[in-house]
Amino acid sequence: MSATLRLLQAASKIAGGDHALAQYLGIHEPLLLKLLENPATFPDALLLRVIDLILADREALPGPDTIEKSARPPRSSTPVDH
């Protein structure tokens, strides 16, 4: 499976399906489906929008730093003598 096809499948899942992805890209769904048949022909400008969608979705997720910080108790501002 090509990287382009994997990106398109991920974007479709994020968008809520092929119809929603086509709307996001500003194209008709039949054209999207035709492009999916041969991902090598997918226009670069549309592929960049697909990547933007995926990155925006990833940025909305809590990252390891966020999870790690929320799991730790807050640091005390009082110095500790050992």
N, C-alpha and C positions, 0 to 999 in steps of 0.2 A: 504494500500500500504506500503510495507516495506521501511525502510530507504535506503537499498541498491538499490532498484529499483528507488527511487526518486533521488539518487545520479547519477545513470546511465542515467536517463532521462535528468537531468540537464547537465551532461557531453556531452551527445549526442547533445543537443541544442547548447552548447558552441562550440563544435567541428564542427558543421555544418551538423549533421546527423549521422546515425549509421555507414555508410560507412567510413566517416572521423574519427569517434571515433575508429573504428576497426583498421584503419591505424595507428592512434596515439598509440594505445595499442600494435601494432605489431602482430595482429591476423587477421584471415580472417573474413569477415562479417558474413558468415553463423554460425561460432562458436560464435560470439558475440550474434547473434539472439537466438541461442540455450541457451546460458547462461542467456539471458534476460528472457527466459521462466521460469527459476528457479533461481532467484537471490541468493538464499541461497548457490548455488554451485559455485558462482563467486569466483575465486581465490583471496586470500588476496593481492598478489603482484600486480595484475591488479587493484584491488579496490584502492590500495594506489596510483596508477598512475591516476586513475579517480579523486581521492581527490586532487592530485597535480594540475590537470588541472582546477578543480573548484576553488581552492585557487588562482592560478595564474590569473584566470579571475577576481576574486574578487579584488585582489590587483591592477589590472589594472584600476579598476573603481575609480573615485574620491570619497573619503570618506567624512563623515560629516565635519571633521575638514578642509579639503581642500575647500569644498564648503563654509563653514562658513567664513574662512579666506579670500576667494576671494570676498565675498559679502561685507566685511567690508572695510571701507577706511583705508589706511595705517596709522599706529600710527606716530604721530609727535615725533621727537626726542627733541623738545623744551619743557622744563617744563612749565606747565600751573599753573599760580597763581590763587588761589581761594579766 
